């Protein structure tokens, strides 16, 4: 399976360069029958379950091109998300809500991308930009729950089942792309939510999906600098 979530590192790296990316997964204990289905049917069931969820927590690390990218995001269907993204130790907090994306970089992040003057300007501040255009547009895919899950689950090659196992204490069945080597683990009890995507070796990583349908509060932060105004003042 070409588990596409593991390729989201590239647009996130582009963004970094230009912008200064309760309830268990199974939802119950009863066997849901997904383990007896074909590999393609398992992925389809996981996608259907994910598309029907109201929220999810996505966390893990992707390794690519010598970079280590870490995601820790709470996503809400149709509303946005919040969390933290880091690349080789440079991290920023991220919120998307109300059609806008807000980022608040660590001191090291601000110094790296904004220099000393930029870091002083941004200290304690959030940068704001439209979610669907401009410098932060790439982040739309990382904070859009439907888009991120569809990207992770929709594109694949020849699939094979790898049998059942336990993921974070839950029974799961694995489905692997014979060519790319990434494995998707899907809950075999309760709702067949995706629980984990894992790929070993160079260009691999591990992404966990949990806390399905838990409440997530989203609100715009205070102390905001509008990026469009900042750019205009620099013209």
WONORZI-V634027 format. One record per backbone hydrogen bond with DSSP energy under -1.0 kcal/mol. CO is the residue of the C=O (numbers start at 1). NH is the residue of the N-H. If there is no record, write none. Layout:
BEGIN
co = (CO	CO)
nh = (NH	NH)
END
This chain:
BEGIN
co = (1	2	3	4	5	8	9	10	11	12	13	14	15	26	30	33	34	38	39	40	41	42	43	44	45	46	47	48	50	54	55	56	57	58	59	60	61	62	64	67	68	69	70	71	72	73	74	75	76	76	80	81	82	83	84	85	86	87	90	91	92	93	94	95	96	97	99	100	101	102	103	104	106	107	108	109	110	111	114	115	116	117	118	122	126	127	128	129	134	136	137	138	139	144	145	146	147	148	149	150	158	160	163	165	167	170	171	172	173	174	175	176	177	182	183	184	185	185	186	188	191	193	195	196	197	198	199	201	204	205	206	207	208	210	211	223	225	226	227	228	229	232)
nh = (3	4	6	7	8	12	13	14	15	16	17	18	19	191	190	36	37	42	43	44	45	46	47	48	49	50	51	52	53	77	213	75	210	73	208	71	206	69	67	64	88	62	86	60	84	58	82	56	79	80	76	96	74	94	72	92	70	90	87	106	85	104	83	102	81	100	131	97	129	95	127	93	110	111	112	113	114	115	118	119	120	121	122	125	225	103	227	101	137	139	140	141	143	148	149	150	151	152	153	154	178	176	174	172	170	167	188	165	186	162	184	160	181	177	198	175	195	196	173	32	193	187	209	185	207	183	205	204	63	199	61	197	59	57	214	126	128	230	231	232	233	235)
END
